[in-house]
Amino acid sequence: MLITALFFVSCRESEEPVNISLDQRHEITFRPQLPAITYAYLPQYSHTESFQRHNRLVEYLSEQTGLPMRQVFPDTFDNYISMFGQGKIDISFSNPFIYVKLANRYGARAMARIVEADGRAEFRGQIIARKDNQEIQSIEDCRGKSWVAVDPSSAGGYLFPLGHFVDHGFTLTDFREVVFAGGRQENVILGVYAGLHDIGSIREGSLSVVKDKIDINQIKVVDSSIWYPGWVYAHSPRLSQEVVDKIRDAMLKLDYEHNPEHRQILDAAKFIGFVPSDDRDFDQVRALSKKVGLDLE
């Protein structure tokens, strides 16, 4: 009580009253984002991971083309498709299964495919299990097991492995259950690692994403699908051909081997370059989707 009393006495002796006028006010106005070409990465990883992988590339493309660009972040695969259809995504970077959906529904057109770290413009899916799970040694051992996949629209994380299972005589009823991991490759790997599911399906290369979280040596690859056309950059039909050409040309100029700055951009994005692409490259994916009964409309 003595300390409290001294505090109030001190305040009365040293502080002067401050007059506050409510007549003077400043309106805080909303500042809308300036028009820009929007760039989106299919959310197979967290938004933080997506930003870290692609921020440098977006900045490079903007600098090279003189066009304002910004990255946007859909929350789910379905949200990604909806945003493209609503005109909220101008440049799409997605797996080939999502691409053919965008092409069939909204007129998206392929402009370039990426070259993976292994030098291929193709990729494949993998079926994984815990290394110490002795019951699963081959694809035939997956019958009756719990399968966790990335998303119904994931190429490497569902469509390609599903096609591989179908080629080996499986149907979805041959699994005890098939569940999805919210569109995240990490969730599939962690679910298998924790023993929540017997097998998982991921795109090849995804194990490295969780190498700092778990001992990935405890995960084994049971089998892999065949190769399919790789991840694709596509553009909205709203963009002019002049703008598309500028962006494609800037992509194709990136030189991983001889330009250190370009290497940093591509290393962050986890690929090493681009090759030109068009819609015909993805007829193989359309045929696979039809074979396994997945809708592209």
C-alpha positions in Angstrom: 0.0 0.0 0.0 2.9 2.3 0.8 4.4 1.7 -2.6 1.1 2.3 -4.3 0.6 5.6 -2.5 4.0 6.8 -3.4 3.4 5.9 -7.0 0.2 8.0 -7.2 1.9 10.9 -5.4 4.8 10.8 -7.8 2.4 10.8 -10.8 0.5 13.8 -9.4 3.8 15.7 -8.9 5.5 15.0 -12.2 2.8 14.5 -14.8 0.8 17.2 -16.5 -2.6 16.6 -17.9 -2.8 16.0 -21.7 -5.7 17.4 -23.6 -7.1 15.0 -26.2 -9.3 16.4 -29.0 -11.7 14.1 -30.7 -12.4 16.8 -33.4 -9.3 15.9 -35.4 -9.5 12.5 -37.0 -7.6 10.7 -39.8 -9.4 8.3 -42.0 -7.5 5.0 -42.6 -8.2 4.0 -46.2 -7.9 0.6 -47.8 -5.1 0.4 -50.3 -5.9 -2.2 -53.0 -3.1 -4.2 -54.5 -1.9 -2.9 -57.8 -2.8 -4.9 -60.9 -0.3 -7.7 -61.5 0.1 -11.0 -63.2 -0.7 -13.7 -60.6 1.5 -16.7 -60.2 0.5 -19.8 -58.3 2.2 -23.0 -57.2 -0.1 -26.0 -56.7 -0.1 -26.3 -52.9 1.5 -29.8 -52.4 3.6 -28.3 -49.6 3.0 -25.5 -47.0 2.6 -21.9 -48.1 6.0 -21.2 -46.5 7.7 -23.9 -48.6 5.9 -22.6 -51.7 7.1 -19.1 -51.1 10.7 -20.1 -50.4 10.8 -22.2 -53.5 9.4 -19.7 -55.9 9.8 -16.1 -54.6 13.2 -15.7 -56.4 11.8 -17.0 -59.7 8.8 -14.7 -59.6 11.1 -11.7 -59.0 13.3 -12.8 -61.8 10.4 -13.2 -64.3 9.1 -9.7 -63.3 12.5 -8.1 -63.8 13.2 -9.8 -67.1 9.8 -9.1 -68.6 9.1 -5.7 -67.1 5.7 -7.1 -66.0 4.4 -6.7 -62.4 4.0 -10.2 -60.9 3.1 -11.6 -57.6 2.7 -15.0 -56.1 -0.7 -16.1 -54.7 -1.4 -19.0 -52.4 -4.4 -21.3 -52.8 -5.1 -23.5 -49.8 -6.1 -26.7 -51.5 -6.0 -28.4 -54.9 -9.8 -27.7 -55.3 -9.2 -24.1 -54.3 -6.4 -23.8 -56.9 -8.7 -25.0 -59.7 -11.5 -22.6 -58.6 -9.1 -19.7 -58.4 -7.9 -20.4 -61.9 -11.5 -20.6 -63.2 -12.3 -17.3 -61.4 -9.5 -15.5 -63.1 -7.4 -15.2 -59.9 -4.4 -17.2 -61.3 -2.7 -16.1 -64.6 0.4 -18.3 -64.5 -0.2 -21.8 -63.2 2.6 -24.2 -62.0 1.0 -27.6 -61.4 1.2 -31.3 -61.9 0.0 -32.6 -65.3 -3.3 -34.0 -63.9 -4.3 -30.6 -62.6 -3.2 -29.1 -65.8 -5.5 -31.2 -68.0 -8.4 -30.3 -65.7 -7.6 -26.6 -66.1 -7.2 -27.1 -69.9 -10.5 -29.0 -70.3 -12.5 -26.7 -68.0 -11.0 -23.3 -68.5 -8.9 -23.2 -71.6 -5.5 -23.2 -69.9 -2.6 -23.8 -72.3 0.8 -25.3 -71.5 3.9 -23.1 -72.1 6.8 -24.9 -70.5 7.7 -28.0 -68.5 10.4 -28.1 -65.8 13.6 -30.2 -66.0 14.0 -32.1 -62.8 17.4 -32.4 -60.9 18.0 -35.7 -62.7 17.9 -34.0 -66.1 14.4 -35.4 -67.1 11.3 -33.4 -68.0 9.3 -36.3 -66.7 8.5 -37.6 -63.2 6.9 -40.5 -61.5 5.1 -41.6 -58.3 6.4 -43.8 -55.5 4.7 -46.2 -53.2 6.4 -46.1 -49.7 6.3 -48.1 -46.5 8.2 -48.2 -43.2 11.5 -50.0 -43.7 10.8 -52.3 -40.7 7.4 -53.4 -42.1 8.3 -56.9 -43.1 4.8 -57.6 -44.4 5.3 -55.3 -47.3 8.2 -56.2 -49.7 6.6 -55.8 -53.1 3.5 -54.2 -54.7 1.6 -57.5 -54.3 1.9 -57.2 -50.5 -0.1 -53.9 -50.6 -3.4 -55.8 -50.9 -5.6 -55.4 -47.8 -3.5 -52.5 -46.5 -4.2 -49.0 -45.5 -3.2 -46.5 -48.2 -2.7 -42.8 -47.6 -2.4 -40.6 -50.8 -1.8 -36.9 -51.2 -5.0 -35.8 -52.8 -7.5 -37.1 -55.4 -6.0 -34.6 -57.9 -2.4 -35.4 -57.1 -0.5 -36.8 -60.0 2.6 -38.3 -58.4 0.9 -38.7 -55.1 -2.2 -40.6 -56.3 -3.0 -40.8 -60.1 0.3 -42.4 -61.2 0.5 -44.9 -58.3 -3.2 -45.7 -58.9 -2.5 -46.4 -62.5 0.4 -48.6 -61.4 -1.9 -50.6 -59.1 -4.5 -51.0 -61.8 -1.8 -52.3 -64.2 -1.0 -55.0 -61.5 -4.7 -56.0 -61.2 -5.7 -53.9 -58.2 -8.9 -52.1 -57.7 -9.6 -49.6 -54.9 -11.6 -52.3 -53.1 -8.4 -54.3 -52.7 -7.2 -51.9 -50.0 -8.5 -51.8 -46.4 -8.9 -48.1 -46.8 -7.8 -45.2 -49.0 -7.4 -41.9 -47.3 -6.0 -38.5 -48.4 -3.6 -36.3 -46.6 -5.0 -32.8 -47.4 -2.8 -32.2 -50.4 0.5 -32.4 -48.6 3.3 -34.7 -49.5 4.8 -34.3 -46.0 1.6 -35.6 -44.4 1.7 -38.8 -46.4 5.3 -39.5 -45.4 4.8 -38.6 -41.7 1.6 -40.8 -41.6 3.6 -43.8 -42.9 6.5 -43.0 -40.6 4.2 -42.8 -37.5 2.6 -46.2 -38.4 -0.8 -44.6 -39.0 -0.9 -46.2 -42.5 0.8 -49.2 -44.1 1.7 -47.6 -47.4 1.7 -44.1 -48.9 2.0 -42.6 -52.3 4.2 -39.6 -53.1 5.9 -38.0 -56.0 9.5 -39.0 -56.4 11.8 -36.5 -54.6 9.4 -35.6 -51.8 11.3 -37.5 -49.1 13.9 -34.8 -49.0 11.3 -32.3 -47.8 11.1 -34.0 -44.4 14.7 -35.1 -44.0 15.1 -32.5 -41.1 12.0 -33.8 -39.3 12.4 -37.6 -39.4 15.0 -40.2 -40.3 14.0 -40.9 -43.9 16.2 -44.0 -43.9 13.3 -45.6 -42.0 11.2 -45.2 -45.2 11.5 -47.6 -48.1 10.3 -47.3 -51.7 8.2 -50.4 -52.4 7.7 -49.6 -56.1 7.5 -46.8 -58.6 5.2 -45.9 -61.5 6.3 -45.4 -65.0 7.4 -41.9 -66.1 4.9 -39.3 -67.1 5.3 -35.7 -68.5 6.6 -33.4 -65.8 5.2 -30.4 -63.9 4.0 -27.8 -66.3 3.7 -24.0 -66.5 0.4 -23.0 -68.1 -1.2 -19.6 -68.8 -4.7 -18.3 -68.6 -6.4 -17.7 -72.0 -6.9 -14.1 -70.8 -3.2 -13.3 -71.2 -2.1 -12.0 -74.6 0.3 -14.0 -76.7 2.9 -11.2 -76.4 2.9 -11.5 -72.6 3.0 -15.3 -72.7 6.0 -15.2 -75.1 7.9 -12.8 -72.8 7.4 -15.0 -69.8 8.2 -18.2 -71.6 11.4 -16.6 -73.1 12.5 -15.5 -69.7 12.0 -19.0 -68.4 14.0 -20.6 -71.2 16.9 -18.2 -70.7 17.6 -19.4 -67.2 21.0 -21.1 -67.4 21.7 -23.5 -64.6 25.2 -24.6 -65.7 26.8 -21.2 -66.5 25.1 -18.5 -64.5 25.5 -18.6 -60.7 22.6 -16.2 -60.1 20.3 -18.4 -62.3 21.5 -21.5 -60.4 20.4 -19.9 -57.1 17.0 -19.2 -58.5 16.6 -22.8 -59.8 18.1 -24.4 -56.7 15.5 -22.7 -54.6 12.7 -24.0 -56.9 14.1 -27.5 -56.8 14.6 -28.0 -60.6 17.3 -27.1 -63.1 15.6 -25.6 -66.1 12.7 -25.5 -68.6 11.8 -27.0 -71.9 9.0 -25.7 -74.2 5.7 -27.6 -74.0 2.3 -27.7 -75.5 -1.1 -29.3 -74.8 -0.3 -32.5 -76.8 2.4 -33.5 -74.3 -0.3 -34.4 -71.8 -2.4 -36.8 -73.9 -0.7 -39.7 -71.9 -2.2 -38.2 -68.7 -5.6 -38.0 -70.2 -5.4 -41.6 -71.3 -4.3 -42.7 -67.8 -7.2 -40.7 -66.2 -9.7 -42.4 -68.4 -8.2 -45.9 -67.7 -8.5 -45.5 -63.9 -11.9 -43.7 -64.1 -11.0 -40.3 -62.8 -13.0 -37.3 -64.1 -11.2 -34.5 -65.9 -14.3 -32.3 -66.3 
